[in-house]
Amino acid sequence: MEKILVVDDEQSMRDVLSIMLKRAGYAVTAASDGDEAIAHLGKEIFDLVITDLKMPKVGGLDVLKAVKASSPDTVVLVITAFASAESAVEAMKHGAYDYLTKPFQVDEVQLIIRNALERRRLSTENMLLKREMASQSSFAQIIGKSEAMQKVFDVVRKVADSKSNVLIFGESGTGKELVARAIHYNSARAPMPFVTVNCSAVPETLLESELFGHMKGSFTGAVSNKAGLFEVANGGTIFLDEIGDTSPATQVKLLRVIQEREFRRVGGTQDVKVDVRIIAATNKDLEKAVAEGTFREDLYYRLDVIPIVLPPLRLRTGDIPLLVQHFLDKFCRESGKPVPAITGEAMRALLEHEWRGNVRELENLIERVVAFSSGQPVTEEEIRGWLHRPVTPQQTYPTDLPEDGLDLEALINSIEKELLLKALERANWVKKKAARLLRLNTRSFRYRLEKYAIKGGKD
């Protein structure tokens, strides 16, 4: 239910607007002057504020400025009985959505309010779309005909319309977010937001604010009120990736949201109710984490109502040819290149690889293959060259200087390249993580990748 704040020093006007808006299905809060309105703004986030312009002490223009300072996304409608071109321009300059003159027709106001709230909804949807595009999984759809994947598809179809929470288990790169999306978009919640949160990517100090929002001034840097992602996802689905990386304090707050369907913003004094389906995912053994005391047992059982286990790629090698063709088509289409054939020996090399990075690792490899493709069939030699197999344990480096000397620069380059590749493999080809493993900043790490012509990977 959308929230509207009505501000007017005339009791009759407040009553007329409040009754009209409540009948239309909105949650309405009324304020008799600017001071009272600004006090409400410090406690709550409103979708729309309707304020009179001329009021004693604190006028509508001050209310407008306070709204935009504390909650920039809130839409403001200014009304007045003393209209002038100057006041209209001033109000619009400070961010008012529209400017109405008293007396006005009820139908006119209702239409303007609907349009204003639709604008806010579109703005929110646009923000979600940008967020979704930025966080989209790297492969566009779930590919697989193996028995293991058919079981996953069957579970998705059966539980999509359930209201129960889902917990997805699987190694990094197996496509947990894709399964979460499939559940959401095959459910009755499909028209509503699908919001993703990577719990391991957000610093612990910011995660609570990211999930639940905050009020202006609640901490250093909180320069305006902010709705949390649970609030943004209201009516839809929130996907909590890497849930196993959350701290005990965050786990307590998540448990409350699940149990009570409400939360409190950081620095807030009022509870916010939400209707959100939770889909969580992890690559960790949460039962072990519960036994070790690092993950709350009550939260685990609240999340693990419907478990889905995604098999690693090495256990569904029959899907590799399908995935290879899918990625070849995708990257060749994007680059405008013809789709090359894969020789039998090259495909055998792909089938024999361990794929510790799962589908994401396979995708990265095919992207590199296409980048260097000249349209000729892809050979086994090319594939094995791009697989970056680790150096065998038998390989050693000299610790003493040989009698005839050695090429120190070549040796150092060889060691450096090997460690770069090992770090990338361990980080599933995520460059920032690999850089951290080597205690390098991003710029220095990128320089070394370019130095050795190491391609592929994600930022």
Order of alpha helices (4+ residues) and beta strands (2+ residues): beta-alpha-beta-alpha-beta-alpha-beta-alpha-beta-alpha-alpha-beta-alpha-beta-alpha-beta-beta-alpha-beta-alpha-beta-beta-beta-alpha-alpha-beta-alpha-alpha-alpha-alpha-alpha-alpha-alpha
